[in-house]
Amino acid sequence: MIPAALAILTVLGFTVAALLAFTWAAQSGQFHDADAGARAVFDPDEPEGTTTDAFPGEHGRVANRSDRS
């Protein structure tokens, strides 16, 4: 009986911890701008939506939106 009770208390503890973490994240604004992290990797030298890198051997081909088909 003790192993079953221990398992139930462990699951209950993880559930409460997850709910507390989610509540904290929602109240502190962690979900307000989900795309900010995705945009953070771009800078003025590589604007969003423009590819400026290439695979090895392609010698830095620059592609932009007009190259997409």
Buried (B, 14 or more C-beta within 10 A) or exposed (E): EEEEEEEEEEEEEEEEEEEEEEEEEEEEEEEEEEEEEEEEEEEEEEEEEEEEEEEEEEEEEEEEEEEEE
